[in-house]
Amino acid sequence: MERETRVSVFESENAWEIQLMRSKLENQEIPVFVNDKYMSFTTTPTANTIRLMVNLKDEQKAFEIIDEFLKNSDIKMNTNP
């Protein structure tokens, strides 16, 4: 069995942002995996950043979908680095 490499394409501390982006990607038939482990190296141990992960082969398409949505959306997402 071949192991697939997954990469992070979107992250947020807000569950509704994660769910919205997840549905956008899944509607385009991109399998999405959620990583919600606590961060401990770059933030406080209590900060819970949720990440959407996709297979490496879907990374470019996923970024295109996310970028297009963010450009055309009136929703204010937390885009702080």
C-alpha positions as MATLAB code, in Angstrom:
seq = 'MERETRVSVFESENAWEIQLMRSKLENQEIPVFVNDKYMSFTTTPTANTIRLMVNLKDEQKAFEIIDEFLKNSDIKMNTNP';
ca = [
       0.000    0.000    0.000;
       1.357    3.393   -0.990;
       1.474    6.015    1.738;
       0.087    9.420    0.815;
       1.718   12.634    1.944;
      -0.666   15.170    3.433;
      -0.084   18.908    3.597;
      -1.821   21.705    5.464;
      -3.821   24.076    3.239;
      -5.887   26.037    5.764;
      -5.855   26.623    9.507;
      -7.999   28.435   12.014;
      -9.034   28.424   15.649;
     -12.677   28.870   14.555;
     -14.564   25.642   13.894;
     -17.048   27.354   11.542;
     -14.206   28.554    9.275;
     -12.792   25.038    9.159;
     -16.188   23.536    8.346;
     -16.836   26.105    5.605;
     -13.488   25.476    3.899;
     -13.829   21.739    4.336;
     -17.173   21.750    2.552;
     -15.768   23.909   -0.274;
     -12.961   21.418   -0.865;
     -15.118   18.323   -0.515;
     -17.619   19.771   -3.001;
     -14.748   19.739   -5.511;
     -14.029   16.074   -4.664;
     -10.870   16.776   -2.688;
     -10.538   14.439    0.316;
      -9.954   16.515    3.459;
      -8.439   15.441    6.751;
      -8.755   17.466    9.956;
      -5.816   17.865   12.312;
      -6.867   19.469   15.581;
      -3.954   18.659   17.849;
      -2.805   21.249   20.342;
       0.033   23.466   19.231;
       2.908   23.681   21.665;
       5.975   24.973   19.836;
       4.743   28.223   18.290;
       1.858   29.157   20.573;
       0.670   28.655   24.097;
      -0.187   25.053   24.996;
      -3.882   25.963   25.252;
      -4.168   27.386   21.726;
      -6.111   24.944   19.580;
      -5.405   25.576   15.924;
      -7.329   23.296   13.599;
      -5.741   22.453   10.260;
      -7.228   21.130    7.068;
      -4.932   18.654    5.378;
      -5.134   17.336    1.822;
      -3.101   14.849   -0.155;
      -0.039   16.409   -1.742;
      -1.418   15.761   -5.235;
      -4.472   17.927   -4.391;
      -2.539   20.803   -2.801;
      -2.500   23.189   -5.767;
      -6.190   22.718   -6.569;
      -7.094   23.160   -2.891;
      -5.185   26.452   -2.671;
      -6.877   27.689   -5.846;
     -10.323   26.918   -4.397;
      -9.517   28.574   -1.060;
      -7.961   31.649   -2.691;
     -10.913   32.087   -5.048;
     -13.374   31.822   -2.163;
     -11.479   34.321   -0.002;
     -11.228   36.838   -2.874;
     -14.945   36.682   -3.656;
     -16.356   36.335   -0.163;
     -17.876   39.030    2.006;
     -17.160   36.874    5.054;
     -14.363   38.228    7.208;
     -12.124   35.298    7.983;
      -9.300   35.398   10.492;
      -6.348   35.665    8.113;
      -3.750   36.872   10.601;
      -0.387   35.136   10.101;
];
